[in-house]
Amino acid sequence: MSAHRTGTERDEVLADFDDAVNMSAGELEEWLATDESWSVGQHKEGEESTGHASGRRIVALLRTDRDSLSDDDLAHMRKVVGYVRRHLGQPPGGDARDSRWRYSLMNWGHDPQR
C-alpha cells in the first residue's frame, strides 16, 4: 500500500476491520492465552500458528491510535478482513461452539457466536 492512500480507502479498511473484529483487545488477549487458541491453525511443532500471531498483532492494532496506523498496519487489517469473511462462508455443520472453525476465527479476533 502506498503512503498516498486516500482518506476514503483508509476509512473503508477501518470500517471493514471494525465489522470483522468483534472482540475487544482484552478479550482477544485472554483468548490467545488459552490452550484452545494454541491448538488450532497452521504451525510447525512447538511454534506459534499464523492465526495466533495475527491475533497478537490485532491486539496491538486495537490499542493503537487510529491516526498512528501505518500502511503495513492497514495491510494487515485488510488481511484480517479477508480471512474472517472467507471462513465465515465455510461454517461446519452442527454446533460450532467448541469447533476448530470457531477457535480459528477467534484467533483472528472474530467470535461467530456473537
Secondary structure, 3 states (H helix, E strand, C coil): CCCCCCHHHHHHHHHHHHHHCCCCHHHHHHHHCCHHHHCCCCCCCCCCCHHHHHHHHHHHHHCCCHHHCCHHHHHHHHHHHHHHHHHHCCCCCCCCCCCHHHHHHHHCCCCCCC
